[in-house]
Amino acid sequence: MNAAARRIGILGGTFDPIHWGHMDLADAAIRELRLTRMFVITSNVPPHRPQPLASAYHRFAMAAVAVLGRPAWRAGDLELRHAAPSYTSHTLGRFHERGFAASELFFVIGADAFAEIGSWHDYPQILEAAHFAVVSRPGFPVGDLSRRLPLLAERMARPPIDAVDKTDPLIILIDAPTTDVSSTAIRDRLSNGESIDGLVQPGVQQHIEQHGLYTSTTPGRRASDAPPIPAAGRLHGQD
């Protein structure tokens, strides 16, 4: 692929577990921005949240299952190979080391999470490392962000943006429907013995049920005997 034609999406998260809301964010960004690749990067140690309940192995495995059947998607273990906290700025820096320019990268995020960008590591410099593709979440439309983040309003734009490959990184606001679900709600339902039908992809649900995930509130359940993270789907240099 011609380097000038690359539009690389990055969806990062703890994915404890990955669910339809995550997938909807990425689908909206692909559709509105004509992304050519989508990397789903599982976080190792989240700096701003409680530690995950499922092990890194299971969380990566669920992400790998979620991208099956989507040829342009890749599950990446880029952050899981480092014991340090998973900062987005470090992850974007590793993409730069692999030859990707900031103008080629589109970090996909929900509007609710982006509203807290001021508390992120390396803010505001992080906004120079990639375009931020910000997608509406239920109860949190992207139209509210210019009011919530007035100092960033001038950087905000709406699709279509044909010349985005040649511009300085933007905050691109995408108004699209996304499933009203959270990983916390899924874990709560599972711990209470309730169904999660329709909240995660069938393969992800099968993995959760097969391994008995989230039926206990003990962090890292079954992590001690988990095999190494499989090589399939890892982020490779220019893939």
C-alpha positions in Angstrom: 0.0 0.0 0.0 1.2 3.5 -0.8 2.2 5.2 2.4 0.3 8.3 1.6 -2.9 6.2 1.3 -2.7 4.6 4.8 -5.3 5.5 7.3 -4.7 3.4 10.4 -7.3 3.1 13.1 -6.3 2.3 16.7 -8.9 1.2 19.2 -7.3 0.8 22.7 -8.9 -0.5 25.8 -8.8 -2.9 28.8 -11.4 -5.0 27.0 -12.6 -6.6 30.2 -14.5 -7.8 28.2 -14.6 -6.3 24.7 -18.3 -5.7 23.7 -20.5 -4.3 20.9 -20.0 -0.7 22.1 -16.3 -1.0 21.4 -17.0 -2.5 18.0 -19.5 0.2 17.1 -16.9 2.9 17.8 -14.5 1.3 15.4 -17.1 0.6 12.7 -18.2 4.3 12.8 -14.6 5.5 12.4 -14.0 3.1 9.5 -17.2 4.1 7.8 -16.8 7.9 8.2 -13.0 8.2 7.7 -12.4 5.3 5.2 -9.8 3.7 7.4 -7.7 1.0 5.7 -6.7 -0.9 8.9 -8.0 -1.2 12.4 -5.8 -2.3 15.3 -7.5 -3.4 18.5 -4.9 -2.9 21.2 -5.5 -4.6 24.6 -4.1 -2.6 27.5 -1.8 -4.2 30.0 -1.9 -2.1 33.2 -4.5 0.7 32.9 -3.2 3.8 34.7 -6.6 5.4 35.5 -8.8 2.4 36.3 -9.0 -0.5 38.7 -7.0 -3.6 37.6 -8.8 -5.9 35.2 -10.6 -9.0 36.5 -9.7 -11.2 33.5 -6.1 -12.0 32.8 -4.2 -10.4 29.9 -4.3 -13.7 28.1 -8.1 -13.9 28.2 -8.6 -10.2 27.4 -6.4 -10.5 24.4 -8.0 -13.7 23.4 -11.4 -12.1 23.4 -10.2 -9.2 21.3 -8.7 -11.7 18.8 -12.0 -13.5 18.7 -13.9 -10.2 18.2 -11.9 -9.3 15.0 -12.4 -12.7 13.3 -14.1 -12.3 10.0 -13.0 -8.7 9.7 -10.1 -8.8 7.2 -9.0 -5.2 7.8 -8.9 -5.7 11.6 -6.0 -6.9 13.8 -5.8 -7.7 17.5 -2.5 -6.3 18.8 -0.5 -7.2 21.9 1.7 -4.1 21.6 0.9 -2.9 25.2 0.9 -6.4 26.7 4.6 -6.9 25.9 5.5 -4.1 28.3 5.1 -4.3 32.1 4.7 -0.6 32.5 1.4 1.2 32.7 -0.4 1.4 29.3 -0.2 5.0 28.3 -1.8 5.9 24.9 1.1 8.3 24.2 3.6 5.5 24.5 1.5 3.3 22.2 1.3 6.0 19.6 5.0 6.5 19.9 5.5 2.8 19.1 3.5 3.2 16.0 5.7 6.1 15.0 8.8 3.9 15.6 7.2 1.5 13.1 7.1 4.1 10.4 3.6 5.5 10.8 3.2 9.3 10.6 0.9 11.1 13.0 -1.3 12.1 10.0 -1.8 8.4 9.2 -3.0 7.4 12.7 -6.6 7.7 14.0 -7.1 7.0 17.6 -10.7 5.9 18.1 -12.4 6.8 21.4 -15.8 7.4 22.8 -16.9 11.0 23.6 -17.3 10.2 27.3 -13.7 9.0 27.6 -12.3 11.9 25.4 -14.0 14.4 27.7 -11.3 13.4 30.3 -8.4 14.0 27.9 -7.0 16.8 30.1 -6.1 14.2 32.7 -4.2 11.9 30.3 -0.4 11.3 30.4 1.5 13.7 28.1 -1.5 16.0 27.5 -1.6 18.2 25.5 1.3 16.9 23.4 -0.5 13.6 22.9 -2.9 15.4 20.5 0.0 15.9 18.1 0.7 12.2 17.9 -2.4 11.2 15.9 -5.9 12.3 14.8 -8.5 11.5 17.5 -11.6 10.0 16.1 -14.2 10.8 18.8 -17.5 8.9 18.5 -20.8 9.6 20.3 -21.8 7.4 23.2 -25.3 7.0 24.6 -26.1 10.1 26.7 -22.8 11.7 25.5 -23.1 13.3 22.0 -20.0 14.6 20.4 -21.8 17.9 19.9 -21.3 18.6 23.6 -17.5 18.4 23.4 -16.8 22.0 22.2 -18.6 23.3 25.3 -16.9 20.8 27.6 -13.5 21.4 26.1 -13.5 25.0 24.8 -9.7 25.2 24.6 -9.8 22.4 22.0 -12.8 23.6 20.0 -10.7 25.1 17.2 -9.1 21.6 16.5 -12.5 19.9 16.2 -13.8 19.0 12.8 -16.6 16.8 11.3 -16.4 14.3 8.5 -15.9 14.2 5.6 -12.4 15.4 5.7 -10.8 14.5 2.4 -7.5 16.2 3.0 -7.0 14.8 6.5 -3.8 12.9 5.4 -2.1 16.2 4.8 -3.3 18.2 7.8 -2.0 18.6 11.3 -3.7 16.1 13.7 -7.4 16.9 14.3 -10.1 16.0 16.7 -12.7 14.5 14.4 -16.2 14.3 15.8 -18.3 11.4 14.6 -22.0 11.4 15.5 -23.1 7.8 15.2 -25.2 5.3 17.2 -23.3 3.0 19.5 -24.6 0.2 21.7 -25.5 1.2 25.2 -23.4 -1.2 27.1 -20.3 -1.2 29.3 -17.8 -3.8 30.4 -18.8 -3.0 34.0 -22.4 -3.8 33.3 -21.5 -7.0 31.6 -19.3 -8.2 34.5 -22.1 -7.3 37.0 -24.6 -9.3 35.0 -22.3 -12.3 34.8 -21.5 -12.2 38.5 -25.3 -12.2 39.2 -25.9 -15.1 36.8 -27.7 -13.0 34.3 -27.6 -13.3 30.5 -25.3 -11.1 28.3 -26.9 -12.2 25.0 -26.6 -9.4 22.5 -24.0 -7.4 24.5 -20.9 -9.1 23.2 -20.2 -11.0 20.0 -21.2 -14.7 20.1 -17.6 -15.9 20.0 -16.7 -13.6 22.9 -19.6 -14.9 24.9 -18.5 -18.4 24.2 -15.0 -17.7 25.5 -16.4 -16.1 28.6 -18.7 -19.0 29.4 -16.1 -21.7 28.5 -13.6 -20.3 30.9 -16.0 -19.2 33.6 -14.9 -15.6 33.4 -16.4 -12.9 35.7 -18.3 -15.4 37.8 -15.9 -14.5 40.6 -14.8 -10.9 41.5 -11.2 -12.1 42.1 -8.9 -10.1 39.8 -7.0 -12.2 37.3 -9.1 -15.3 37.7 -7.6 -18.3 36.0 -4.6 -16.1 35.0 -2.0 -18.3 36.8 -2.4 -21.2 34.4 -3.1 -19.2 31.3 -0.8 -20.0 28.3 1.3 -17.3 26.7 -0.4 -14.8 24.5 -0.7 -16.3 21.0 1.4 -14.8 18.2 -1.5 -14.7 15.8 -2.8 -11.2 15.3 0.1 -9.4 16.9 1.0 -6.0 15.6 3.9 -6.3 13.1 5.9 -3.4 11.7 4.0 -2.2 8.6 1.0 -4.5 8.8 
